[in-house]
Amino acid sequence: MSEALEKIDKYKREVLKELLSQCTEKQQEFFDHMYIYGIDHMPKDKINWAIIQCENTIKKNNSKKKIPKKKKYSRFELMDI
């Protein structure tokens, strides 16, 4: 493989590690089960998809943080409102 392609591959793996560090511990464990060889030994054809999965997971995690959960009222509390 050319030197340029090696640099790109190394960069993708670094990006993937950074993204994975932003996931929860459970999500990281799930990732480890899916990609048992780890990031450093992951086949090159799997890296792009793993990056997309991590990005989508981070977006999902961030969207959960922004939306406050609605308070559930009992019917008795609603009578007092």
C-alpha positions as CSV (number, residue, x, y, z in Angstrom):
1,M,0.0,0.0,0.0
2,S,1.2,3.5,-0.7
3,E,2.4,5.8,2.0
4,A,-0.5,8.2,1.4
5,L,-3.0,5.4,1.8
6,E,-1.3,4.2,5.0
7,K,-1.6,7.7,6.5
8,I,-5.3,7.8,5.6
9,D,-5.9,4.5,7.2
10,K,-4.0,5.5,10.3
11,Y,-6.0,8.8,10.5
12,K,-9.4,6.9,10.1
13,R,-8.4,4.6,13.0
14,E,-7.5,7.6,15.2
15,V,-10.9,9.3,14.3
16,L,-12.7,6.0,15.2
17,K,-10.9,5.8,18.5
18,E,-11.9,9.4,19.3
19,L,-15.5,8.8,18.4
20,L,-15.7,5.6,20.4
21,S,-14.4,7.4,23.4
22,Q,-17.5,9.6,23.2
23,C,-19.8,6.6,23.5
24,T,-21.0,5.2,26.8
25,E,-19.3,2.2,28.4
26,K,-22.1,-0.1,27.4
27,Q,-21.9,1.1,23.8
28,Q,-18.1,0.6,23.8
29,E,-18.6,-3.0,25.0
30,F,-21.1,-3.6,22.3
31,F,-18.7,-2.2,19.7
32,D,-16.0,-4.6,21.1
33,H,-18.4,-7.6,20.5
34,M,-19.1,-6.5,17.0
35,Y,-15.5,-5.8,16.1
36,I,-13.6,-8.4,18.1
37,Y,-10.3,-7.7,16.6
38,G,-10.2,-4.1,17.9
39,I,-9.7,-0.9,16.0
40,D,-6.0,-1.4,15.4
41,H,-6.5,-4.8,13.7
42,M,-9.9,-4.1,12.1
43,P,-10.1,-4.9,8.4
44,K,-9.8,-1.7,6.3
45,D,-13.2,-2.4,4.6
46,K,-15.0,-2.2,8.0
47,I,-13.5,1.1,9.3
48,N,-15.8,3.5,7.3
49,W,-19.0,1.7,8.5
50,A,-17.7,1.6,12.1
51,I,-17.1,5.4,11.9
52,I,-20.7,5.9,10.7
53,Q,-22.1,3.7,13.4
54,C,-20.2,5.7,16.1
55,E,-21.3,9.0,14.7
56,N,-24.9,8.0,14.6
57,T,-24.7,6.7,18.2
58,I,-23.2,10.0,19.4
59,K,-25.9,11.9,17.6
60,K,-28.5,9.7,19.3
61,N,-26.9,10.2,22.7
62,N,-26.8,14.0,22.2
63,S,-30.4,14.2,21.1
64,K,-31.5,12.3,24.3
65,K,-29.7,14.9,26.4
66,K,-31.4,17.9,24.8
67,I,-35.0,16.7,25.1
68,P,-36.3,17.0,28.7
69,K,-38.5,14.2,29.7
70,K,-42.1,15.1,30.2
71,K,-43.3,14.9,33.8
72,K,-46.1,12.3,34.2
73,Y,-48.9,13.5,36.3
74,S,-51.3,11.3,38.2
75,R,-55.0,12.2,37.9
76,F,-54.9,13.6,41.4
77,E,-52.1,16.0,40.5
78,L,-54.1,17.1,37.5
79,M,-57.1,18.0,39.7
80,D,-54.9,20.4,41.6
81,I,-53.6,22.2,38.5
